[in-house]
């Protein structure tokens, strides 16, 4: 299982914002974190839509956390950006059709693995990532 750059950049962007005293521009986050600015903007918009961020317009504008870092779990971010954790192609948000789904003896294993990973990521907060 591998998280996409979307989750990786999203977590880095959120960690950056957790260290800021107020809103921070996408340009600054992009420059300091080495994340492509347009891609970061799309990611931050998704996180805002999910209620994890707020935005402020103007010279001192940018994005800021709308929740305390200790209440934002890695699982929450991954669920917003990835639609959850997928451990097999036949599971998760972007699952593909499998002809063997009704005969698959491993499906239970992959589902349990995804659940365990989600539970583990639920225990890790943004606050912990920034220490």
N, C-alpha and C positions, 0 to 999 in steps of 0.2 A: 504494500500500500504506500502510495506517495501522494502528498498534498500538492496541489498545483501551485504555480507561482502566484496565483490570485490570493490564496490563503496565506502564503508566505509573505507576500507584500502587504496584505491587509493587516496581518499581525505586526509586522514591522512598523507600518504607519500608525497603528493604534498605540504601540509601545512608545513611539516618538511623541504622540499627542499626550500620553500619560505623564510624560516628563515636562510638558509645557504648563505654564501658568494660566494660559487662556488660548483663544483660537490661534491656529498656526496656518499659514498659507500652504497650499499644495506645492507651490514652487520650492519653498524652504524644505519641506519634508522630502520632496523628490531629490533635491540637490544633496541634502545631508545623508539620506539613506541610499542614494544611488538607484532609485526606482524611476522608471520612465513616467514622466509627468502626466501624460494623457491616460495611461493605464491606471495610474494611482487615482486620478480624478474619478474614473468610472467605479473603481473599487470603493472609494470613500462615499460616493453617492449611494451605492448599494447599502453600505453600513449606516448611512444617514436614514435611508428609507426604512431600515429595520429598527431604527430608534436608538442605535448605539452612538450616533454623532449628532451634533447640531452644526449649522453653518451660520456665519455672520458675514454680511457684506461690508464693503468699505475698506479704507486704508489699513485698519487694524483687524480686518476680517480673516476668515479662513474657517477651518474646521476645529471643533473641540469635542471632547468626550461628553456625552449627555448622561453618563452613568459613572459611578466611581469605579476605578480600575479593579478593585477587589470584587466587584459584582459582574464583571465581564469575563466569562470563561472562554478558553480556547475553543471548546466545543460549540459555543454559541456563534463565534466568528466563523468557524468552519461550516456550520449549518447554514448560515446566511450566505456565505460565498460559494459553497460547494453543493449545498442541498443535502448535507450530511456526509457521513463516511461510507465509502463503498469499498468493500474488500474483495468483491468479485464482479465481473462484467454483468452478471444477471441480477445484481442487487443495486439499490441506491437510485438516485434521481435520474441518472442517465443510463439506466440499465438497457441491455440489449436482449432481444428475444433469444431464448435458448430452447432448442427442441427437446433437451433432456431434463428440463425443469421438473417435470413430474416424476422422473426416475432418479433424480440426482441424490446421491447419498451424502454428498459433501455440503449441500445447501445449509443444513443446520449449523455446521461448523463455521461457515462464512458469516452467517447471521449472528452467531454468538460472538465471533471475533469482532465484528463491527460494533456490536453492543458494548463489549468490553473496552474497545478503543474509545468509544463515545463517553463511557463512564469515566475513563482515565482522563480524557481531555476536559471533562466537566470539572474535574478537581483542580485544574491548573488555571489560574486567573492572570489577567493582564498585569495586575500588581506584582505577582510572582515573577513574571517575565522581565520586569523592569528593575529587579533588585540586583 
